[in-house]
Amino acid sequence: MKRSKFTDEQILSIVKEGEAGRKLADLCRTYGITEQTYYRWKAKYGGMELSEMQRLKALEDENRRLKQIVAEQTLDIQALKAVVAKKW
């Protein structure tokens, strides 16, 4: 997955600047982001504090890791079933 060139703190500060009333065009031009990126960040991180954002990212990483484990176990189970199903 592509990593953002902005840190968590920078994303929060950009969203807070926008919520404080700074013009969106100026904000996007200053930080070199698109309006779509700003609105996506605002929908995801709007109203959060840094600790909440870090916890969200940690939970997303854990969820990704657990999904990968489940997928690997499913493949193992299917392989074992295929071996058991063969007639000797």
TITIVO-318210 format. One record per atom (N, C-alpha, C): residue in three letters; x, y, z; atom name; residue number from 1. Coordinates in nm, 4 decimals, always signed. Each point is the difference from the previous one (the first is absolute). Layout:
N
<residu: ala | px: X | py: Y | pz: Z | atome: CA | num: NUM>
...
END
This chain:
88
<residu: met | px: +0.0848 | py: -0.1169 | pz: +0.0000 | atome: N | num: 1>
<residu: met | px: -0.0848 | py: +0.1169 | pz: +0.0000 | atome: CA | num: 1>
<residu: met | px: +0.0896 | py: +0.1236 | pz: +0.0000 | atome: C | num: 1>
<residu: lys | px: -0.0377 | py: +0.0999 | pz: -0.0766 | atome: N | num: 2>
<residu: lys | px: +0.0784 | py: +0.1225 | pz: -0.0118 | atome: CA | num: 2>
<residu: lys | px: -0.0071 | py: +0.0795 | pz: +0.1299 | atome: C | num: 2>
<residu: arg | px: +0.1144 | py: +0.0445 | pz: +0.0458 | atome: N | num: 3>
<residu: arg | px: +0.0066 | py: +0.0781 | pz: +0.1221 | atome: CA | num: 3>
<residu: arg | px: -0.0161 | py: +0.1480 | pz: -0.0341 | atome: C | num: 3>
<residu: ser | px: -0.0661 | py: +0.0719 | pz: +0.0890 | atome: N | num: 4>
<residu: ser | px: -0.0217 | py: +0.1427 | pz: -0.0191 | atome: CA | num: 4>
<residu: ser | px: +0.1306 | py: +0.0753 | pz: +0.0240 | atome: C | num: 4>
<residu: lys | px: +0.0176 | py: +0.1084 | pz: -0.0727 | atome: N | num: 5>
<residu: lys | px: +0.1186 | py: +0.0814 | pz: +0.0234 | atome: CA | num: 5>
<residu: lys | px: -0.0213 | py: +0.0942 | pz: +0.1187 | atome: C | num: 5>
<residu: phe | px: -0.1187 | py: -0.0041 | pz: +0.0574 | atome: N | num: 6>
<residu: phe | px: -0.0322 | py: +0.0829 | pz: +0.1156 | atome: CA | num: 6>
<residu: phe | px: -0.0073 | py: -0.0870 | pz: +0.1246 | atome: C | num: 6>
<residu: thr | px: +0.0485 | py: +0.0532 | pz: +0.1111 | atome: N | num: 7>
<residu: thr | px: -0.0100 | py: -0.0715 | pz: +0.1269 | atome: CA | num: 7>
<residu: thr | px: -0.1399 | py: +0.0191 | pz: +0.0574 | atome: C | num: 7>
<residu: asp | px: -0.0298 | py: -0.0770 | pz: +0.1039 | atome: N | num: 8>
<residu: asp | px: -0.1298 | py: +0.0121 | pz: +0.0652 | atome: CA | num: 8>
<residu: asp | px: -0.0229 | py: +0.1413 | pz: +0.0529 | atome: C | num: 8>
<residu: glu | px: +0.1037 | py: +0.0573 | pz: +0.0580 | atome: N | num: 9>
<residu: glu | px: -0.0120 | py: +0.1343 | pz: +0.0555 | atome: CA | num: 9>
<residu: glu | px: -0.0295 | py: +0.1025 | pz: -0.1096 | atome: C | num: 9>
<residu: gln | px: +0.0661 | py: -0.0154 | pz: -0.1149 | atome: N | num: 10>
<residu: gln | px: -0.0215 | py: +0.0932 | pz: -0.1102 | atome: CA | num: 10>
<residu: gln | px: -0.1421 | py: -0.0115 | pz: -0.0550 | atome: C | num: 10>
<residu: ile | px: -0.0487 | py: -0.1226 | pz: -0.0136 | atome: N | num: 11>
<residu: ile | px: -0.1359 | py: -0.0201 | pz: -0.0503 | atome: CA | num: 11>
<residu: ile | px: -0.1005 | py: +0.0661 | pz: +0.0932 | atome: C | num: 11>
<residu: leu | px: +0.0166 | py: -0.0223 | pz: +0.1305 | atome: N | num: 12>
<residu: leu | px: -0.0923 | py: +0.0603 | pz: +0.0965 | atome: CA | num: 12>
<residu: leu | px: +0.0066 | py: +0.1523 | pz: -0.0042 | atome: C | num: 12>
<residu: ser | px: +0.1197 | py: +0.0548 | pz: -0.0123 | atome: N | num: 13>
<residu: ser | px: +0.0109 | py: +0.1466 | pz: -0.0030 | atome: CA | num: 13>
<residu: ser | px: -0.0652 | py: +0.0569 | pz: -0.1264 | atome: C | num: 13>
<residu: ile | px: +0.0137 | py: -0.0701 | pz: -0.1136 | atome: N | num: 14>
<residu: ile | px: -0.0627 | py: +0.0465 | pz: -0.1239 | atome: CA | num: 14>
<residu: ile | px: -0.1518 | py: -0.0027 | pz: +0.0131 | atome: C | num: 14>
<residu: val | px: -0.0531 | py: -0.1090 | pz: +0.0552 | atome: N | num: 15>
<residu: val | px: -0.1456 | py: -0.0115 | pz: +0.0172 | atome: CA | num: 15>
<residu: val | px: -0.0504 | py: +0.1069 | pz: +0.0967 | atome: C | num: 15>
<residu: lys | px: +0.0747 | py: +0.0233 | pz: +0.1074 | atome: N | num: 16>
<residu: lys | px: -0.0427 | py: +0.1012 | pz: +0.0977 | atome: CA | num: 16>
<residu: lys | px: +0.0049 | py: +0.1408 | pz: -0.0592 | atome: C | num: 16>
<residu: glu | px: +0.0979 | py: +0.0263 | pz: -0.0849 | atome: N | num: 17>
<residu: glu | px: +0.0059 | py: +0.1305 | pz: -0.0671 | atome: CA | num: 17>
<residu: glu | px: -0.1227 | py: +0.0204 | pz: -0.0873 | atome: C | num: 17>
<residu: gly | px: -0.0383 | py: -0.1044 | pz: -0.0718 | atome: N | num: 18>
<residu: gly | px: -0.1185 | py: +0.0090 | pz: -0.0848 | atome: CA | num: 18>
<residu: gly | px: -0.1261 | py: +0.0200 | pz: +0.0806 | atome: C | num: 18>
<residu: glu | px: -0.0088 | py: -0.0703 | pz: +0.1132 | atome: N | num: 19>
<residu: glu | px: -0.1174 | py: +0.0144 | pz: +0.0863 | atome: CA | num: 19>
<residu: glu | px: -0.0033 | py: +0.1365 | pz: +0.0678 | atome: C | num: 19>
<residu: ala | px: +0.1166 | py: +0.0625 | pz: +0.0154 | atome: N | num: 20>
<residu: ala | px: +0.0072 | py: +0.1310 | pz: +0.0635 | atome: CA | num: 20>
<residu: ala | px: -0.0478 | py: +0.1115 | pz: -0.0926 | atome: C | num: 20>
<residu: gly | px: -0.0137 | py: -0.0314 | pz: -0.1297 | atome: N | num: 21>
<residu: gly | px: -0.0546 | py: +0.1002 | pz: -0.0900 | atome: CA | num: 21>
<residu: gly | px: +0.0922 | py: +0.0448 | pz: -0.1111 | atome: C | num: 21>
<residu: arg | px: +0.1177 | py: -0.0567 | pz: -0.0096 | atome: N | num: 22>
<residu: arg | px: +0.0908 | py: +0.0375 | pz: -0.1084 | atome: CA | num: 22>
<residu: arg | px: -0.0582 | py: -0.0474 | pz: -0.1335 | atome: C | num: 22>
<residu: lys | px: +0.0174 | py: +0.0802 | pz: -0.1027 | atome: N | num: 23>
<residu: lys | px: -0.0543 | py: -0.0339 | pz: -0.1316 | atome: CA | num: 23>
<residu: lys | px: +0.0635 | py: -0.1287 | pz: -0.0504 | atome: C | num: 23>
<residu: leu | px: -0.0838 | py: -0.0866 | pz: -0.0545 | atome: N | num: 24>
<residu: leu | px: +0.0442 | py: -0.1313 | pz: -0.0439 | atome: CA | num: 24>
<residu: leu | px: +0.1017 | py: +0.0099 | pz: -0.1135 | atome: C | num: 24>
<residu: ala | px: -0.0197 | py: +0.0897 | pz: -0.0928 | atome: N | num: 25>
<residu: ala | px: +0.0927 | py: +0.0143 | pz: -0.1132 | atome: CA | num: 25>
<residu: ala | px: +0.1393 | py: +0.0386 | pz: +0.0495 | atome: C | num: 25>
<residu: asp | px: +0.0064 | py: +0.0946 | pz: +0.0948 | atome: N | num: 26>
<residu: asp | px: +0.1292 | py: +0.0416 | pz: +0.0552 | atome: CA | num: 26>
<residu: asp | px: +0.0662 | py: -0.1137 | pz: +0.0765 | atome: C | num: 26>
<residu: leu | px: -0.0798 | py: -0.0701 | pz: +0.0762 | atome: N | num: 27>
<residu: leu | px: +0.0503 | py: -0.1112 | pz: +0.0808 | atome: CA | num: 27>
<residu: leu | px: +0.0603 | py: -0.1087 | pz: -0.0894 | atome: C | num: 27>
<residu: cys | px: -0.0726 | py: -0.0361 | pz: -0.1034 | atome: N | num: 28>
<residu: cys | px: +0.0465 | py: -0.1052 | pz: -0.0911 | atome: CA | num: 28>
<residu: cys | px: +0.1252 | py: +0.0440 | pz: -0.0760 | atome: C | num: 28>
<residu: arg | px: +0.0046 | py: +0.1238 | pz: -0.0419 | atome: N | num: 29>
<residu: arg | px: +0.1156 | py: +0.0504 | pz: -0.0725 | atome: CA | num: 29>
<residu: arg | px: +0.1231 | py: +0.0040 | pz: +0.0911 | atome: C | num: 29>
<residu: thr | px: -0.0184 | py: +0.0418 | pz: +0.1239 | atome: N | num: 30>
<residu: thr | px: +0.1113 | py: +0.0106 | pz: +0.0937 | atome: CA | num: 30>
<residu: thr | px: +0.0638 | py: -0.1359 | pz: +0.0261 | atome: C | num: 30>
<residu: tyr | px: -0.0817 | py: -0.1015 | pz: +0.0216 | atome: N | num: 31>
<residu: tyr | px: +0.0518 | py: -0.1318 | pz: +0.0377 | atome: CA | num: 31>
<residu: tyr | px: +0.0172 | py: -0.0939 | pz: -0.1192 | atome: C | num: 31>
<residu: gly | px: -0.0424 | py: +0.0421 | pz: -0.1171 | atome: N | num: 32>
<residu: gly | px: +0.0179 | py: -0.0823 | pz: -0.1190 | atome: CA | num: 32>
<residu: gly | px: -0.0883 | py: -0.1236 | pz: -0.0019 | atome: C | num: 32>
<residu: ile | px: -0.1243 | py: +0.0151 | pz: +0.0457 | atome: N | num: 33>
<residu: ile | px: -0.0948 | py: -0.1106 | pz: -0.0010 | atome: CA | num: 33>
<residu: ile | px: -0.1205 | py: +0.0393 | pz: -0.0846 | atome: C | num: 33>
<residu: thr | px: -0.0800 | py: -0.0988 | pz: -0.0364 | atome: N | num: 34>
<residu: thr | px: -0.1214 | py: +0.0286 | pz: -0.0754 | atome: CA | num: 34>
<residu: thr | px: -0.1162 | py: +0.0189 | pz: +0.0968 | atome: C | num: 34>
<residu: glu | px: -0.1059 | py: +0.0583 | pz: -0.0505 | atome: N | num: 35>
<residu: glu | px: -0.1193 | py: +0.0179 | pz: +0.0830 | atome: CA | num: 35>
<residu: glu | px: -0.0566 | py: -0.1358 | pz: +0.0405 | atome: C | num: 35>
<residu: gln | px: +0.0082 | py: -0.0963 | pz: -0.0910 | atome: N | num: 36>
<residu: gln | px: -0.0486 | py: -0.1346 | pz: +0.0302 | atome: CA | num: 36>
<residu: gln | px: +0.0754 | py: -0.0596 | pz: +0.1188 | atome: C | num: 36>
<residu: thr | px: +0.1310 | py: +0.0182 | pz: +0.0024 | atome: N | num: 37>
<residu: thr | px: +0.0807 | py: -0.0501 | pz: +0.1116 | atome: CA | num: 37>
<residu: thr | px: -0.0424 | py: +0.0669 | pz: +0.1301 | atome: C | num: 37>
<residu: tyr | px: -0.0194 | py: +0.1312 | pz: -0.0041 | atome: N | num: 38>
<residu: tyr | px: -0.0424 | py: +0.0719 | pz: +0.1203 | atome: CA | num: 38>
<residu: tyr | px: -0.1336 | py: -0.0533 | pz: +0.0511 | atome: C | num: 38>
<residu: tyr | px: -0.0968 | py: -0.0161 | pz: -0.0895 | atome: N | num: 39>
<residu: tyr | px: -0.1317 | py: -0.0471 | pz: +0.0427 | atome: CA | num: 39>
<residu: tyr | px: +0.0057 | py: -0.1437 | pz: +0.0517 | atome: C | num: 39>
<residu: arg | px: +0.0863 | py: -0.0823 | pz: -0.0594 | atome: N | num: 40>
<residu: arg | px: +0.0162 | py: -0.1377 | pz: +0.0486 | atome: CA | num: 40>
<residu: arg | px: +0.0586 | py: +0.0013 | pz: +0.1410 | atome: C | num: 40>
<residu: trp | px: +0.1033 | py: +0.0828 | pz: +0.0234 | atome: N | num: 41>
<residu: trp | px: +0.0588 | py: +0.0118 | pz: +0.1328 | atome: CA | num: 41>
<residu: trp | px: -0.1013 | py: +0.0550 | pz: +0.0994 | atome: C | num: 41>
<residu: lys | px: -0.0774 | py: +0.0983 | pz: -0.0443 | atome: N | num: 42>
<residu: lys | px: -0.0986 | py: +0.0617 | pz: +0.0895 | atome: CA | num: 42>
<residu: lys | px: -0.1060 | py: -0.1021 | pz: +0.0410 | atome: C | num: 42>
<residu: ala | px: -0.0438 | py: -0.0830 | pz: -0.0949 | atome: N | num: 43>
<residu: ala | px: -0.1012 | py: -0.1018 | pz: +0.0316 | atome: CA | num: 43>
<residu: ala | px: +0.0556 | py: -0.1048 | pz: +0.0949 | atome: C | num: 43>
<residu: lys | px: +0.1261 | py: -0.0322 | pz: -0.0161 | atome: N | num: 44>
<residu: lys | px: +0.0583 | py: -0.1070 | pz: +0.0811 | atome: CA | num: 44>
<residu: lys | px: +0.0523 | py: +0.0506 | pz: +0.1345 | atome: C | num: 44>
<residu: tyr | px: +0.0644 | py: +0.1156 | pz: +0.0002 | atome: N | num: 45>
<residu: tyr | px: +0.0690 | py: +0.0476 | pz: +0.1206 | atome: CA | num: 45>
<residu: tyr | px: -0.0604 | py: +0.1251 | pz: +0.0616 | atome: C | num: 45>
<residu: gly | px: -0.1057 | py: +0.0548 | pz: -0.0570 | atome: N | num: 46>
<residu: gly | px: -0.0594 | py: +0.1218 | pz: +0.0529 | atome: CA | num: 46>
<residu: gly | px: -0.0477 | py: -0.0172 | pz: +0.1428 | atome: C | num: 46>
<residu: gly | px: +0.0373 | py: +0.0901 | pz: +0.0868 | atome: N | num: 47>
<residu: gly | px: -0.0420 | py: -0.0037 | pz: +0.1396 | atome: CA | num: 47>
<residu: gly | px: +0.0833 | py: -0.0907 | pz: +0.0884 | atome: C | num: 47>
<residu: met | px: +0.1023 | py: -0.0620 | pz: -0.0556 | atome: N | num: 48>
<residu: met | px: +0.0855 | py: -0.0899 | pz: +0.0787 | atome: CA | num: 48>
<residu: met | px: +0.1170 | py: +0.0754 | pz: +0.0602 | atome: C | num: 48>
<residu: glu | px: +0.0514 | py: -0.0582 | pz: +0.1044 | atome: N | num: 49>
<residu: glu | px: +0.1259 | py: +0.0461 | pz: +0.0574 | atome: CA | num: 49>
<residu: glu | px: +0.1096 | py: -0.0956 | pz: -0.0458 | atome: C | num: 49>
<residu: leu | px: +0.1249 | py: +0.0359 | pz: +0.0232 | atome: N | num: 50>
<residu: leu | px: +0.1121 | py: -0.0797 | pz: -0.0469 | atome: CA | num: 50>
<residu: leu | px: -0.0018 | py: -0.1404 | pz: +0.0601 | atome: C | num: 50>
<residu: ser | px: -0.0298 | py: -0.0114 | pz: +0.1283 | atome: N | num: 51>
<residu: ser | px: +0.0000 | py: -0.1322 | pz: +0.0637 | atome: CA | num: 51>
<residu: ser | px: -0.1081 | py: -0.0897 | pz: -0.0593 | atome: C | num: 51>
<residu: glu | px: -0.1153 | py: +0.0575 | pz: -0.0321 | atome: N | num: 52>
<residu: glu | px: -0.1076 | py: -0.0779 | pz: -0.0618 | atome: CA | num: 52>
<residu: glu | px: +0.0402 | py: -0.0459 | pz: -0.1394 | atome: C | num: 52>
<residu: met | px: +0.0682 | py: +0.0871 | pz: -0.0735 | atome: N | num: 53>
<residu: met | px: +0.0429 | py: -0.0333 | pz: -0.1350 | atome: CA | num: 53>
<residu: met | px: +0.1028 | py: -0.1129 | pz: +0.0033 | atome: C | num: 53>
<residu: gln | px: +0.0929 | py: +0.0064 | pz: +0.0928 | atome: N | num: 54>
<residu: gln | px: +0.1009 | py: -0.1049 | pz: +0.0117 | atome: CA | num: 54>
<residu: gln | px: -0.0637 | py: -0.1317 | pz: +0.0392 | atome: C | num: 54>
<residu: arg | px: -0.0995 | py: +0.0032 | pz: +0.0873 | atome: N | num: 55>
<residu: arg | px: -0.0707 | py: -0.1222 | pz: +0.0396 | atome: CA | num: 55>
<residu: arg | px: -0.0754 | py: -0.0592 | pz: -0.1190 | atome: C | num: 55>
<residu: leu | px: -0.0619 | py: +0.0849 | pz: -0.0804 | atome: N | num: 56>
<residu: leu | px: -0.0710 | py: -0.0456 | pz: -0.1192 | atome: CA | num: 56>
<residu: leu | px: +0.0954 | py: -0.0701 | pz: -0.0961 | atome: C | num: 56>
<residu: lys | px: +0.1164 | py: +0.0587 | pz: -0.0231 | atome: N | num: 57>
<residu: lys | px: +0.0979 | py: -0.0607 | pz: -0.0897 | atome: CA | num: 57>
<residu: lys | px: +0.0496 | py: -0.1333 | pz: +0.0557 | atome: C | num: 57>
<residu: ala | px: +0.0199 | py: -0.0079 | pz: +0.1310 | atome: N | num: 58>
<residu: ala | px: +0.0438 | py: -0.1257 | pz: +0.0611 | atome: CA | num: 58>
<residu: ala | px: -0.1064 | py: -0.1081 | pz: -0.0165 | atome: C | num: 58>
<residu: leu | px: -0.1264 | py: +0.0365 | pz: +0.0175 | atome: N | num: 59>
<residu: leu | px: -0.1082 | py: -0.0967 | pz: -0.0168 | atome: CA | num: 59>
<residu: leu | px: -0.0126 | py: -0.0451 | pz: -0.1457 | atome: C | num: 59>
<residu: glu | px: +0.0189 | py: +0.0924 | pz: -0.0938 | atome: N | num: 60>
<residu: glu | px: -0.0050 | py: -0.0363 | pz: -0.1416 | atome: CA | num: 60>
<residu: glu | px: +0.1121 | py: -0.0980 | pz: -0.0354 | atome: C | num: 60>
<residu: asp | px: +0.1210 | py: +0.0236 | pz: +0.0543 | atome: N | num: 61>
<residu: asp | px: +0.1117 | py: -0.0912 | pz: -0.0249 | atome: CA | num: 61>
<residu: asp | px: -0.0276 | py: -0.1382 | pz: +0.0595 | atome: C | num: 61>
<residu: glu | px: -0.0539 | py: -0.0023 | pz: +0.1217 | atome: N | num: 62>
<residu: glu | px: -0.0317 | py: -0.1270 | pz: +0.0636 | atome: CA | num: 62>
<residu: glu | px: -0.1074 | py: -0.0747 | pz: -0.0780 | atome: C | num: 62>
<residu: asn | px: -0.1004 | py: +0.0710 | pz: -0.0475 | atome: N | num: 63>
<residu: asn | px: -0.1073 | py: -0.0608 | pz: -0.0779 | atome: CA | num: 63>
<residu: asn | px: +0.0546 | py: -0.0594 | pz: -0.1303 | atome: C | num: 63>
<residu: arg | px: +0.0901 | py: +0.0722 | pz: -0.0656 | atome: N | num: 64>
<residu: arg | px: +0.0615 | py: -0.0491 | pz: -0.1230 | atome: CA | num: 64>
<residu: arg | px: +0.0790 | py: -0.1277 | pz: +0.0257 | atome: C | num: 64>
<residu: arg | px: +0.0755 | py: -0.0003 | pz: +0.1092 | atome: N | num: 65>
<residu: arg | px: +0.0805 | py: -0.1166 | pz: +0.0356 | atome: CA | num: 65>
<residu: arg | px: -0.0881 | py: -0.1204 | pz: +0.0309 | atome: C | num: 65>
<residu: leu | px: -0.1077 | py: +0.0217 | pz: +0.0743 | atome: N | num: 66>
<residu: leu | px: -0.0906 | py: -0.1101 | pz: +0.0338 | atome: CA | num: 66>
<residu: leu | px: -0.0706 | py: -0.0552 | pz: -0.1234 | atome: C | num: 66>
<residu: lys | px: -0.0386 | py: +0.0864 | pz: -0.0925 | atome: N | num: 67>
<residu: lys | px: -0.0622 | py: -0.0464 | pz: -0.1243 | atome: CA | num: 67>
<residu: lys | px: +0.0968 | py: -0.0855 | pz: -0.0807 | atome: C | num: 67>
<residu: gln | px: +0.1263 | py: +0.0371 | pz: +0.0014 | atome: N | num: 68>
<residu: gln | px: +0.1002 | py: -0.0774 | pz: -0.0717 | atome: CA | num: 68>
<residu: gln | px: +0.0171 | py: -0.1377 | pz: +0.0636 | atome: C | num: 68>
<residu: ile | px: -0.0013 | py: -0.0065 | pz: +0.1324 | atome: N | num: 69>
<residu: ile | px: +0.0109 | py: -0.1278 | pz: +0.0700 | atome: CA | num: 69>
<residu: ile | px: -0.1183 | py: -0.0897 | pz: -0.0339 | atome: C | num: 69>
<residu: val | px: -0.1194 | py: +0.0551 | pz: -0.0004 | atome: N | num: 70>
<residu: val | px: -0.1199 | py: -0.0782 | pz: -0.0326 | atome: CA | num: 70>
<residu: val | px: +0.0085 | py: -0.0523 | pz: -0.1430 | atome: C | num: 70>
<residu: ala | px: +0.0461 | py: +0.0822 | pz: -0.0927 | atome: N | num: 71>
<residu: ala | px: +0.0119 | py: -0.0425 | pz: -0.1395 | atome: CA | num: 71>
<residu: ala | px: +0.0998 | py: -0.1155 | pz: -0.0133 | atome: C | num: 71>
<residu: glu | px: +0.1125 | py: +0.0091 | pz: +0.0694 | atome: N | num: 72>
<residu: glu | px: +0.0995 | py: -0.1070 | pz: -0.0049 | atome: CA | num: 72>
<residu: glu | px: -0.0550 | py: -0.1289 | pz: +0.0597 | atome: C | num: 72>
<residu: gln | px: -0.0720 | py: +0.0097 | pz: +0.1104 | atome: N | num: 73>
<residu: gln | px: -0.0574 | py: -0.1192 | pz: +0.0619 | atome: CA | num: 73>
<residu: gln | px: -0.1056 | py: -0.0625 | pz: -0.0901 | atome: C | num: 73>
<residu: thr | px: -0.0773 | py: +0.0807 | pz: -0.0684 | atome: N | num: 74>
<residu: thr | px: -0.1012 | py: -0.0513 | pz: -0.0919 | atome: CA | num: 74>
<residu: thr | px: +0.0658 | py: -0.0788 | pz: -0.1134 | atome: C | num: 74>
<residu: leu | px: +0.1099 | py: +0.0525 | pz: -0.0529 | atome: N | num: 75>
<residu: leu | px: +0.0720 | py: -0.0715 | pz: -0.1049 | atome: CA | num: 75>
<residu: leu | px: +0.0546 | py: -0.1329 | pz: +0.0514 | atome: C | num: 75>
<residu: asp | px: +0.0535 | py: -0.0003 | pz: +0.1219 | atome: N | num: 76>
<residu: asp | px: +0.0509 | py: -0.1243 | pz: +0.0592 | atome: CA | num: 76>
<residu: asp | px: -0.1111 | py: -0.1027 | pz: +0.0159 | atome: C | num: 76>
<residu: ile | px: -0.1141 | py: +0.0438 | pz: +0.0468 | atome: N | num: 77>
<residu: ile | px: -0.1143 | py: -0.0909 | pz: +0.0205 | atome: CA | num: 77>
<residu: ile | px: -0.0450 | py: -0.0582 | pz: -0.1338 | atome: C | num: 77>
<residu: gln | px: -0.0079 | py: +0.0836 | pz: -0.1031 | atome: N | num: 78>
<residu: gln | px: -0.0407 | py: -0.0486 | pz: -0.1321 | atome: CA | num: 78>
<residu: gln | px: +0.0996 | py: -0.1013 | pz: -0.0539 | atome: C | num: 78>
<residu: ala | px: +0.1292 | py: +0.0232 | pz: +0.0192 | atome: N | num: 79>
<residu: ala | px: +0.1019 | py: -0.0934 | pz: -0.0469 | atome: CA | num: 79>
<residu: ala | px: -0.0121 | py: -0.1329 | pz: +0.0735 | atome: C | num: 79>
<residu: leu | px: -0.0222 | py: +0.0048 | pz: +0.1317 | atome: N | num: 80>
<residu: leu | px: -0.0145 | py: -0.1237 | pz: +0.0770 | atome: CA | num: 80>
<residu: leu | px: -0.1245 | py: -0.0766 | pz: -0.0410 | atome: C | num: 80>
<residu: lys | px: -0.1093 | py: +0.0717 | pz: -0.0262 | atome: N | num: 81>
<residu: lys | px: -0.1223 | py: -0.0666 | pz: -0.0450 | atome: CA | num: 81>
<residu: lys | px: +0.0216 | py: -0.0669 | pz: -0.1357 | atome: C | num: 81>
<residu: ala | px: +0.0749 | py: +0.0636 | pz: -0.0870 | atome: N | num: 82>
<residu: ala | px: +0.0276 | py: -0.0588 | pz: -0.1310 | atome: CA | num: 82>
<residu: ala | px: +0.0824 | py: -0.1272 | pz: +0.0137 | atome: C | num: 82>
<residu: val | px: +0.0948 | py: -0.0001 | pz: +0.0913 | atome: N | num: 83>
<residu: val | px: +0.0826 | py: -0.1189 | pz: +0.0222 | atome: CA | num: 83>
<residu: val | px: -0.0829 | py: -0.1120 | pz: +0.0591 | atome: C | num: 83>
<residu: val | px: -0.0848 | py: +0.0293 | pz: +0.0968 | atome: N | num: 84>
<residu: val | px: -0.0829 | py: -0.1004 | pz: +0.0645 | atome: CA | num: 84>
<residu: val | px: -0.1057 | py: -0.0551 | pz: -0.0955 | atome: C | num: 84>
<residu: ala | px: -0.0484 | py: +0.0811 | pz: -0.0904 | atome: N | num: 85>
<residu: ala | px: -0.1079 | py: -0.0405 | pz: -0.0903 | atome: CA | num: 85>
<residu: ala | px: +0.0477 | py: -0.0948 | pz: -0.1094 | atome: C | num: 85>
<residu: lys | px: +0.1301 | py: -0.0039 | pz: -0.0267 | atome: N | num: 86>
<residu: lys | px: +0.0516 | py: -0.0893 | pz: -0.1049 | atome: CA | num: 86>
<residu: lys | px: -0.0209 | py: -0.1457 | pz: +0.0429 | atome: C | num: 86>
<residu: lys | px: -0.0363 | py: -0.0812 | pz: -0.0970 | atome: N | num: 87>
<residu: lys | px: -0.0154 | py: -0.1433 | pz: +0.0275 | atome: CA | num: 87>
<residu: lys | px: +0.1331 | py: -0.0681 | pz: -0.0236 | atome: C | num: 87>
<residu: trp | px: +0.0427 | py: -0.0783 | pz: +0.0929 | atome: N | num: 88>
<residu: trp | px: +0.1295 | py: -0.0671 | pz: -0.0094 | atome: CA | num: 88>
<residu: trp | px: -0.0223 | py: -0.1279 | pz: -0.0644 | atome: C | num: 88>
END
